[in-house]
């Protein structure tokens, strides 16, 4: 029996050793050997999973993100748990806010169960996904906002917008504004307060919510998407997670990318090499539009962000405050691109949105917190 046990242990460790030596699919996908995988490099049948692996929404999968996804356990249980939560939320998916039948120009609306046009109007939180303006999906917003809706204090929406592979700037902000107009125009029918709309986004989504916050009175960026042109696309407040604010200065700081390269997310957004298209780049930069008429903002950024340089948010906060716009800046010391954000960040978002959308008191102020705190 002892001899059999030893043999079994050897067999188990041999199996584990072989598994450890087996090359990861990541290495085969990383065709240019730059340590990251784009959606184009992935096998086509599994590209639908890209958004679930790209946790920091920078438009690439790192080796760490790949390993984390593969080692994640209890996913079946989590799915069942989410299904239980959904019983408290009514989801109206794939609403065509542009009226053109383009599946990309769609939003998902989430309401507390039983809430409707005869209910007391609720404030609305709108989430805009990241992904370098080239990837990402509104599904990430629905996952993030379900707990907010369950409490019965908010309605929520998550929107898709045309990505840079389909259309260049200003298509993205035109879509976001069209989605806000649709939600405002249809607010009464869903028990939503059209005068209390907060927007929240991360990375490229942070950039787009920042743009919404600073261009509510800029008619030239309204666009003509949708059937509600002429209705206001103004928002009440902005939660900006590490969004770019000044595209032409992004490469002034070291990081993972050369933002000025022809194939960078920023260059793809503006339709050509960034520095060769300065007028479009300025038009797409929130800092260019800052004025005293802008909406209050909460900005959150990690000091070690290697995708969107931390100074992008430092400069935006300075511009907003100089214009007299109420702004809270939360720096995450040692935090990366969407990494290291602990409970303090979540508490800040709750306090900020509760203040501006529910009228609750707020003691929040600028501060620096350690990663994970």
N, C-alpha and C positions, 0 to 999 in steps of 0.2 A: 504493500500500500504506500509506504514512504517513497519507494522508487517511482511509483506511478505519479505521486504528487509532485515530485521534483521534475519529472518529465513534462507534466502539465504546465508547471510554472515556466519551464524553458520554452515550451511551445507558445505560451501566451506572450512572453517577452520577445520571442522571435517574430511573432505576428505584428506586435507593436513596432518593432524596429523596421520591418518591411514597410509598414504604413508610413512611418516617419521619413523613410528614404524615397517613397513614391513621389515623383515630381508633382507639384501643384498645378492645376489647370491655369492658375494665374500666370505662371511662367510661359505657357504656350500662348495665352491670349496677349501678353505684353509683347507685341511683335517688334516695337521699336526699342524695347529694353530700357525704358525710361523710368521704370518702377511704378507705373500707374497704368490703368486700363481705361480706355474710353469706351463709350457704348458701341462705337463702330468696330472696335477690336473684338467685342464679345461675339460668340456664336449667335446667329440671328434668333434661333428658337428660344433662347433664354434672356434676350434683351429686355423682356418685360419685367425681369427681376432687378434691373439696374437700379431703379429708384430706391429699392429696399436695402441695397448694399451700400450705396453712396450716401452714408449717413450724414456727412458734413455738407452735402449738396454742392460740391465744387465742380461737378461735371466729370469727375474721374473716380475710379475705385483704386484706393491704395492697397498695398499688401495687407496692412493691418485691418482695413475694412473687410477685405476678402476673408481673412482668417476669423475675424469676429463673427461674420455672417455664418461661416461654416460651423463654428463651435457653439453657436447660440443654441440653447436647449430649452425644452418646455414650450416649443412653439405651438404645438397642438392644443395644450392647455390654455395658452394665451389667446388663441383664436376662439376657443369656447367662451372664455371670459369676456372677450370683446363682443361676442354675439349676445351674451347676456346683457351687457351694457346697452347695446343698440335697442333693446326693448323699451328704453326710456327716451329714445330719440327717434324722431321722424326724419328720414333722409330723402330729399327730393333730388335725384341725381341727373347730371347731364342736361341741365337747362341751357338752351341755346340763346345766349344773351345777345348774339350778333344778328340772329334771324337769317343766317345764310346757309345753315346746315353743315357748317364746318365743325367736326367733332372736337377740334382743339379749342374753339371759342365757346367754351361751356363752363358752367359752374355747378357746384353741389351746394344745396341749401339744407341746413340742419336746424330743426325746431324741437323744443321739448314735446314729448308725447302729448297729444291732445291740444296743442297750441294752434290757434288759427286766427282768422280775421276778426272774430268776436272776442278775442282775448285781449288783455291789457298789452299794449305794444311794448315789445322788448328791444333793448339796444342790440346792435349787430356787430359782431367781430368778423372781419373778412381776412382770411389768410391767403398770402401769395407765396408760392413755392420758389425755391432757388434752383440751382443747376446750371449756372453760367449762361443763362438765357438760351441754352441749347438743349437742356435735358430737364427732367423733373416732371411732376404730375400733381394735380390737385388732391390726389388720394392722401398725400402726406399731411395736408391740412385737416382733412376729416379726422384722421387719427389723433392729431394734436388737440383738436377742439371738442372732442366728444364729452370730456368731463365738464367743460364749461357749460355746455348745453344741458347736460343732465341735471345740473343744479337748478335750472329753471329761471335763471336771471338774465340769460343771453340767448339770442339766436346767433347762428354762425353760418358762414359761407366760405368755400374754398374755390379758387378760380384757376382755370387754365388760360394761357395766353399764347399767341403764336410765337414759336421759338425761332431762333436766328437762322435755322436751316430752311425755314419757310418764308420768313419775311424779316427785314431789318428795321432798325429804329426809324420812325417812332411807332411802328406797329404795336410794340409791346405795351407802351403807355396808352395808346388808343384803345387797346383791348381792355386794359384794367379800368380805364375810365368808363368804357361802355358797360362793363360788368357792374360798376357802382351805380351807373344810371339805371340799369335794369332793376337792380335791387331797390333803389329809391322809388322808381315808378311802380313797382309791384309790392311795395311795403305794406300797404293797407290790407291786401289780400292774404298776407301771411302773418299778420300781427307783429309787424316790425316798425319801430320808430325811425322814420327817415332822417330825423335830425340828430340821431346818435349812432354814428357809424365809425368804429375804430378799425384801423388796418394794421396788420402784423405780417412781417415777412422776414426771411433769412437769406443772406448772401444776395444773389440776384433779386430775390423777392424783397430783401431789405432795401435794395436800391429802388425798386418799383414803388414800395410804400412810401419811401422818402420822397420820390417824385410826386406821388399823389398829395403828400402833405405840403409841398412847396409850390404846386402848380394849380391849385384849386381855382385860381382867378386868372389863369393863363389860357385864353381862348384858343391860341394857335396850337395847343397840344391836346385839345378836346377830341379831335378827329371826327369822323362821321360814321363810326361803326355802330350798328344797332338801330333800333326803331325809336329811340328816346333821345335823339340829339336835341339839345336845348335844355334838357333837365340837368341840374347841377351834379357835378361829380365830386364836389367837395366832401371831405371827411372831417371827423371830429378830432381825432388824435391818431398818432403814429407810434408803433412799436417796431423799431428798426434794429434787427440783429445783423451786425457786421456787413452792412451793405456798402458797396462802392459809392463814393460821393463826387469824385473828380477824376474822370477816366484818364485824362492826359497826364496826371501826375502819379499814376499807380506804379509805374516802373522806377520811380525815384527811390523806392525802398526795396531791399532784398526780400526774396521769397521764392516760391516754387516755380513761378512763371515769369516769362518775359511778356508783360502785358502789351508791349508794343509790337510783338511779333505778328506777322500776317494771319497766323492761325489761332491767335489767342481768343478767348471768349469775348473780350472787348472789341477786337478787330472784326470778329464775325458779327457782332451786334451792329456795328456802324457800317458794315458793308465793305470794309477795306482796311489796310493798315492804319492803326489808330492815329499815329502822328501825321499821316497824310490826309486825314479827314478831321481836322481840328474843329470845324464848325459843327459837324454832326456830333462829335464827342462832347463839345460844350453843351449842345442842346440836350444831350442825354445825361448831363451831370447835375444832380440835385443842387450842388453848391452854387451853380450858375444862376439858379432861379430864386434863391433865398430873398425873402422880403418880410416886412413886419406883419403881413397878412397871413403868414403861414400858421400851420396847426401845431399844437404842443407835441413834443416827441420824447420818447424814451429810447435812448441809443445804448446798445450793449455790444461790446467788442472785446475779444481776447488780445492781450498785449503781444502774444507770440503767434498771431495769425499769419501764416505763410501764404495764404491765398488772396485775401483782401487785406492790405497793409493796415495796421492799427491806426496810423496817422490819418487815414481817410475819415475815420469817425471823429478824431480830435479836431480836424479842420472843419468838419461840418458842424460840430457842436459850437465851435467858436463863432462861425458865421451866423448861426441861428441866434445865439445869445447876443451878439452885437446888433442884430436886427430886432431884438426885444421879444423873441419867440421863447416861451417857456420850454426849457429843455432839461432833461435829466440824463446824465451820462454815467453808465455803470461800466467800469473797466474791470476785466477779469484778469488779474495778474497771473501770467503763465498759461492762460487759456489759449487754445488754438482756434481753428476755423470750426466753430460749433462744438468744440471739445472743452471740457473743464467747467461747463456751466452747471453750477450746483443749485441747491434750494433757494439761495439768496436771490438768484436771478428770477426764478419762478415767482417768488414772493413779490419781487419788484414789479413784474408784469401784472400780477393780480392787483396790487395796490394802485398802480397807474391806471389800469382800465376801469377799476371800480370807482376811482375818483372822477375820471373824465366821462364815463358812460353812465354811472349810477349816482354820482354826486356825493360819494363818501369822502371822508376826510383823508388827506394824504400828508405824510411826513417825509416822504421819499426825497432824497437829495443826492447830488453827485457823490460817488464814492468808489473806492477800489476794493475788490474782494479777491481773495486767493482762489485759484482754480479749484473747483470741487466744493467750495464753501457754500 
